[in-house]
Structures are given as structure tokens and as C-alpha cells.
Amino acid sequence: MSRSSTSILVAIAVAVSSIALLQNLVIPLVPLVKAEFGVTADAASWTMTAWLIAAAVATPTLGRIGDLRGRRTMFLITLGVTALGDVLAAVAPSLAILIVARVLQGIGGALFPLAYGLLRDALPRERVTGAIGVVSAVIGIGGAAGTVLAGPIADLVGWRGTFAIPFLVAMIGAFLTAAAVRDSGTRAHGRVNTRSSLLLSAWLVALLVPLSAGTRWGWASPATLAFFGVAALAFAAWILSELRSAEPLVDLRLMTSPAIWPANAASLLIGAGVFAFWGYLPQFLELSSSAGGSGLSVRDAGLVLVPMLVGMSGIGFAAGAINRILSLRTMLALGAVLMGASAASAALAHSAPWQLAIAGAGFGIGCGLAYAASASIVVQGVPAEVTGVATGVNANLRTIGSAIGSAATGAIVFGAAPHGSAAGFAVAWGLVAACTLAAGAIVWAVRTRPAVGTAVTPLPELADAA
């Protein structure tokens, strides 16, 4: 890779890492936030829900704006908004202000599709898959590292001080991006479909709120059912709006083509599996031995997760080289199957921490393969001018999957025991195995001819190319 290509990749990876850290950073901090502001656990949990919803709403919309107005400009603006959220979170005088800060941080989720678009624009074609693998590894590592590192850092500098790290990384990433990256890609023509954007936001919010709060509200409560009902109606209205629009926000013909939909379906299932596994693995490791857990300290639990992070990072950085041997479809299917086998191993053998460390290493390798391959499939399967919105949809499906996985795992693990039980974790990991194995089966079963879009490829032709 040339020096300029390396500089571009480093700049984008550093910037994206600041957002990746924020994905799960607040999860270990919720008890501290609850204690400082004197609020209920349900109220404090909105610091997590706010990020999830903001990321889901902003990702496809800002990805589309980047396609239209320039990805580098939108990338830097989004990074600045996120940094503002970091500062506001560090000084928040109340829970309400902290939730606003988390919304600003959640807007940073749009950096993921914008980053993929910038890589496609700025790098030689033969380098794109490897670069996407690196950035995908950074996203995965950051999400896991945020969960592991937040507690120890909060012990040293307080929970407010934890936001200084993503802020500093964001500032460095913004400087490097401004210096190394040029806005040289093909831009789309048209406008942002405001009606479709509002309907998309409506059904995403109405879906993610009960998925995040259903365990606390009750899955059969009037509020939960009402939100799901609104989500279904808004989703149907959004589909009709997109199909009838001359300038859809998301071209559904393209997204449902055989070249794209298997990767998106796999991303939904993998998103559910990833969060359900690594989001709850530290809780099992810290669960008392009397309840069937490992009874480890926060620090020791973090050490058990190191093999998973190493596996994820190593395979992500090697994705480009692997793609010279294996097709992207094979990489995605293999990664999903490896994740499923590792989760099944954890479900069957979890009496000793070393067993979970080995399962975590296999899961990390599979996750690194799957993340890199799914993003690359979408990037290479759509025209350049819709890269942002297409990868935004792919990222959003992982986000929705994460919410579903979190809700299902929480209900399984804590349904019978308030602090969880070994049996509950085993059942949850069995569900993770089923989801990820299903993802691999879908990708492998749907065989397509390569369909690489260009700036002049008509969307209907591309959708039928497979």
C-alpha cells in the first residue's frame, strides 16, 4: 500500500475508533450514573437507548447526504458533532443533559458508512477489501473494548473522565482526515427524500424503544405493544413511500437483489449474535461461583476477553490477503459458522475461564471475517454514488440485530434470576449459535454472479444483474 493510501486508512481508522468506543462505553457506567443523579435504573438505561436510536436514525440519512454532498465533508461534520457530545457528557449536570449528549454521540454512528464510502473513493480497487477489513476490525474491537475498559478507567478518573478518551481520539482523527483525505468520489444526483427519512426514523424509533425497554416494561405491557404497533404501521408506510418515490432514500430494488440481500440478512443475524455474546460474556465471568459463574473481578474478566480482541483484530487486518484466496461470500459464510461453533462451545463448556477464552478467540476470528466481508460485499455490489446509504442500511441492520439480541439475551439470562444463572447464559449462547449458523447458511445457499456497480449502472439493471 502506498504512503498516501496508508495515511488515508490510518486517518479513517483512527476517526472511526472514537465512535466504536462509544458503542458500549456506557454499559458498565449505568450504576455510577444512577447513583450520581439519584435516578432509577430504568431512567439511567436511557443513556444506552438514546445512543442506539440516534445511531439507527442518523446512519442511513447522513449516509445519503454524504452521497449527495460529499462524504469527506459529512464525515468531518459528524465527527465534530460526536466530539461535542463527548464534552457535553463529561460536564452533564443532569441525566437529561447526559441523554442529549448520548444522542449527539449516537449521530456518530453515521461515520461507519461514510468511512466505507471514503475508502472506496480514495483507495485503489485492489486495496479496498483489505482497508474495509481493517476498519471493520476497529469497529468490532472498539465495541468490545468500550465494555471492557470503561469500568477500570472509571475507577481511576470517574465515569465522566471516560469520555475524554473518545474525545481525544476524535480530535486526532479529524486532524488526520482533514490532512490526508480528499473528497474525490462520485456524487449522486437528486435530493434527500424527507418523507421517507421521517418515516424511516419513525419506525426505527418505535421498534428500538420497546426492544431496549421491553424487559423492564414487560413484553405484553400496553406501552410495548403500542410501540410495536406504531413500528409496523410506520414500516409499511415507509415501504410504500420508497416504492412509489422517483428518488427513494433507500432503493429497495437494489437492497433486495440477490447480490445484496443475503449479506444484509446475515448482518441482522450476526448483529444479534455479536452483542448477545460479547455484551453478556463479562457479566457471566463476574457472576458469583455459587450461581454457576466464574466469580472473576472486573480486571480478570477483561483479561479473559483479550483473546477475542486479538482474534478479531488479527483477522480484520488480514482480510485483504484472505480475500485473494477466498471469495467474500465464502469469508462471510465461514466467519458466521465459526462464530456459531464458538458460541455453541461456550454453551456446552463454560465451567473454567480458559474455556471461554478459547471460545472467545474463535468468536473474534469469525466476527472479524464476517464484518469485513459483509461490508465489502455491499460496497462492491452497489454503484459508487449510493455507497453511503447502502452501507448505512447494512450497518443499521446490525444495530437492529444488536437490539434484538440484547433484548432476547436479557430476557433469557435474567428472566429466572435477577443476577443471571449459568443455565440462562448457556441457553442464550445456544441462541447465538443458531443465529450465526443461520446467517452462514443463508449466505452460502444464495449463489449469485458478481455484480459490481459503477457510476453509470442503472439501478434496475444492477438489481437484476444476479
SVG drawing of the C-alpha trace seen along z (x, -y; Angstrom):
<svg xmlns="http://www.w3.org/2000/svg" viewBox="-52 -21 57 50">
<polyline fill="none" stroke="black" stroke-width="0.4" points="0.0,0.0 1.4,-3.4 2.2,-6.0 -0.8,-8.1 -3.1,-5.1 -1.7,-4.2 -2.2,-7.8 -5.9,-7.7 -6.5,-4.3 -4.9,-5.4 -6.8,-8.7 -10.2,-7.0 -9.5,-4.1 -8.5,-6.5 -11.6,-8.6 -13.9,-5.6 -12.3,-4.1 -13.6,-7.1 -17.1,-6.2 -16.6,-2.5 -15.5,-3.0 -18.8,-4.9 -21.0,-2.0 -20.9,-0.1 -18.9,-2.5 -21.9,-3.4 -23.0,0.1 -20.6,0.6 -21.2,-3.0 -25.0,-2.9 -24.8,-2.0 -22.5,-5.0 -24.8,-7.4 -27.8,-6.1 -26.0,-6.7 -24.8,-10.2 -28.1,-11.6 -30.3,-9.6 -32.5,-8.1 -34.0,-4.7 -32.2,-2.0 -34.9,-2.4 -34.2,-6.1 -30.4,-5.6 -30.6,-2.9 -31.8,-5.6 -28.2,-6.6 -27.8,-3.4 -31.1,-3.5 -30.5,-7.1 -27.3,-6.2 -28.8,-3.2 -31.8,-5.1 -29.7,-8.1 -27.3,-5.9 -30.1,-4.0 -31.8,-7.1 -28.7,-9.1 -26.8,-6.3 -28.8,-5.9 -29.9,-9.6 -26.4,-11.0 -25.0,-8.3 -27.4,-9.6 -26.4,-13.2 -22.8,-12.2 -23.5,-10.5 -25.1,-13.8 -23.0,-16.5 -19.6,-14.9 -18.5,-12.2 -15.4,-13.9 -17.4,-17.0 -20.1,-15.0 -17.5,-12.7 -15.8,-15.7 -19.1,-17.3 -20.4,-14.1 -17.1,-13.7 -17.4,-17.2 -20.9,-16.6 -19.8,-13.5 -16.9,-15.3 -19.4,-17.9 -21.4,-15.1 -18.3,-13.8 -17.7,-17.2 -21.3,-17.6 -21.4,-14.1 -18.3,-14.9 -19.9,-18.0 -23.6,-17.0 -25.3,-18.4 -28.3,-16.2 -29.5,-12.9 -31.5,-14.8 -28.4,-16.6 -26.4,-13.4 -29.1,-11.8 -28.8,-14.7 -25.1,-14.2 -25.6,-10.5 -27.9,-11.4 -25.1,-13.6 -22.6,-10.7 -25.1,-8.4 -25.2,-10.5 -21.5,-9.5 -22.8,-6.0 -23.1,-7.5 -19.3,-7.6 -19.3,-3.9 -21.0,-4.0 -19.2,-7.3 -15.9,-5.7 -16.6,-2.8 -17.5,-5.3 -14.3,-7.3 -12.2,-4.1 -13.9,-3.2 -13.4,-6.7 -9.8,-7.2 -8.0,-3.8 -7.1,-1.6 -9.8,1.0 -7.5,3.9 -6.9,2.3 -10.5,1.6 -11.3,5.0 -8.2,5.0 -9.0,1.5 -12.6,2.3 -11.3,5.3 -9.1,3.0 -11.9,0.5 -14.4,3.3 -11.9,4.8 -11.6,1.4 -15.4,1.2 -15.6,4.6 -12.6,4.1 -13.8,0.7 -17.2,2.0 -15.8,4.8 -13.0,2.6 -15.5,0.0 -17.3,2.6 -14.0,4.0 -12.2,0.7 -15.0,-1.6 -15.1,-0.1 -11.3,-0.3 -11.0,-3.7 -14.0,-5.0 -12.3,-3.7 -9.3,-5.9 -10.8,-9.1 -14.6,-8.8 -17.3,-8.0 -17.1,-11.5 -13.4,-11.1 -14.1,-8.1 -15.5,-10.4 -12.1,-12.2 -10.6,-9.2 -13.1,-9.1 -12.9,-12.9 -9.2,-13.0 -9.2,-10.2 -11.9,-12.0 -9.8,-15.2 -6.8,-13.3 -8.9,-11.5 -10.4,-14.8 -7.0,-16.3 -5.6,-13.3 -8.7,-13.1 -8.6,-16.8 -4.9,-16.4 -4.9,-13.1 -8.3,-12.6 -9.7,-14.4 -13.3,-14.4 -12.7,-12.8 -15.6,-10.3 -18.6,-10.2 -21.6,-12.1 -25.2,-11.1 -27.7,-13.5 -31.0,-14.4 -32.2,-15.2 -32.8,-13.6 -36.3,-12.2 -37.6,-14.0 -40.9,-12.0 -39.0,-8.7 -36.4,-9.8 -39.1,-10.8 -41.0,-7.5 -37.7,-5.6 -36.9,-7.4 -40.4,-6.8 -40.4,-3.0 -36.8,-2.7 -37.6,-4.7 -40.8,-2.8 -39.0,0.5 -35.9,-0.1 -37.5,-1.7 -39.5,1.4 -36.7,3.7 -34.5,1.8 -37.0,1.3 -39.3,4.3 -37.6,6.4 -38.3,3.6 -41.7,2.6 -43.0,6.1 -43.3,7.6 -47.1,7.7 -47.5,4.2 -49.7,1.7 -46.7,-0.6 -44.6,2.1 -47.4,3.4 -48.3,-0.2 -44.8,-0.9 -44.6,2.3 -47.9,1.4 -46.7,-2.0 -43.4,-0.5 -45.4,1.9 -47.6,-0.9 -44.7,-3.2 -42.6,-0.5 -45.5,0.3 -45.9,-3.4 -42.1,-3.7 -42.1,-0.7 -44.9,-2.2 -43.2,-5.6 -39.9,-4.2 -41.5,-2.1 -43.6,-5.0 -40.8,-7.6 -38.8,-8.7 -35.9,-9.5 -36.1,-7.0 -33.9,-7.3 -33.1,-3.6 -33.6,-1.9 -35.4,1.3 -35.0,2.9 -31.2,2.7 -31.3,3.8 -33.4,6.9 -31.3,8.0 -29.7,11.5 -26.3,9.8 -27.0,7.7 -29.9,9.2 -28.0,12.3 -25.3,10.0 -27.9,7.8 -29.8,10.7 -26.6,12.1 -25.7,8.8 -29.0,8.7 -28.4,12.2 -24.7,11.6 -25.6,8.3 -27.9,10.2 -25.3,12.8 -22.4,10.4 -24.0,8.3 -25.6,11.2 -22.2,12.9 -19.7,10.3 -22.1,7.9 -23.0,10.5 -19.8,12.6 -18.2,10.2 -21.4,10.5 -21.1,14.3 -17.4,14.1 -18.2,11.8 -21.2,13.9 -20.6,15.5 -19.4,19.1 -22.5,20.0 -24.7,19.0 -22.6,21.1 -20.4,18.2 -16.7,17.7 -16.6,15.2 -13.9,13.0 -13.1,9.4 -13.7,6.8 -10.0,6.7 -9.7,10.5 -12.8,10.7 -11.3,8.2 -8.2,10.4 -10.3,13.4 -11.7,11.2 -8.3,10.4 -8.1,13.5 -11.4,12.4 -10.0,8.9 -6.7,10.3 -8.6,12.7 -10.9,10.0 -8.1,7.6 -5.7,10.1 -8.2,11.5 -9.5,8.0 -6.1,6.7 -5.5,9.9 -8.9,9.6 -7.3,8.3 -4.8,11.1 -7.5,13.7 -9.7,12.3 -7.1,13.2 -7.7,16.9 -11.3,16.9 -14.3,15.1 -16.1,12.5 -19.2,14.8 -17.0,17.7 -15.4,15.4 -18.8,14.3 -20.2,17.8 -17.0,19.2 -17.0,16.3 -20.6,16.8 -20.1,20.6 -17.0,20.1 -19.0,17.7 -21.7,20.3 -19.3,23.1 -17.6,20.9 -20.9,19.8 -22.0,23.5 -18.7,24.3 -19.3,21.7 -22.8,23.0 -21.6,26.6 -18.3,25.9 -18.1,22.8 -17.0,24.1 -13.5,22.7 -12.4,19.2 -9.9,20.8 -12.8,22.5 -14.5,19.1 -11.2,17.6 -10.8,20.1 -14.4,19.8 -14.0,16.0 -10.9,16.3 -12.8,18.3 -15.8,16.0 -13.5,13.0 -11.9,14.5 -15.3,15.3 -16.6,11.9 -13.6,10.2 -14.1,12.3 -17.9,11.6 -17.7,7.9 -15.1,7.3 -16.8,9.5 -20.3,8.2 -19.3,4.6 -17.1,5.4 -20.0,7.3 -22.2,4.2 -19.6,1.8 -18.7,3.8 -22.3,4.6 -23.7,1.1 -23.0,-1.9 -20.4,-4.3 -23.0,-7.1 -25.1,-5.1 -22.3,-3.6 -23.2,-5.7 -26.8,-4.8 -26.3,-1.2 -23.6,-0.6 -25.8,-2.6 -28.6,-0.2 -26.2,2.7 -24.9,1.0 -28.4,0.3 -29.4,4.0 -26.5,4.9 -27.8,2.2 -31.3,3.6 -29.9,7.1 -27.9,5.9 -31.1,4.5 -32.9,7.8 -30.0,9.9 -29.7,7.7 -33.4,7.9 -33.6,11.7 -30.5,12.4 -31.6,10.2 -34.9,11.9 -33.3,15.3 -30.5,14.6 -32.3,12.5 -35.8,14.0 -35.4,16.6 -32.7,15.0 -32.2,11.2 -28.4,11.6 -28.5,14.3 -27.7,18.0 -25.3,20.3 -28.2,22.2 -29.6,18.9 -26.3,17.9 -25.9,21.3 -29.3,21.1 -28.5,17.6 -25.3,18.7 -27.1,21.6 -29.4,19.0 -26.3,17.0 -25.1,20.2 -28.4,20.7 -28.5,17.1 -24.9,17.1 -25.2,20.5 -28.4,19.4 -26.5,16.4 -23.8,18.6 -26.4,20.9 -28.2,18.0 -25.0,16.6 -23.9,20.0 -27.3,21.1 -27.9,17.9 -25.4,18.1 -25.0,15.1 -22.9,13.8 -20.7,10.9 -22.4,7.6 -20.1,4.6 -21.9,1.3 -20.4,-1.7 -21.4,-5.3 -23.3,-4.8 -25.0,-1.5 -28.9,-2.0 -30.3,-0.8 -32.9,1.6 -30.3,3.3 -28.0,3.7 -30.8,5.1 -31.4,7.8 -27.7,8.4 -27.6,11.6"/>
</svg>
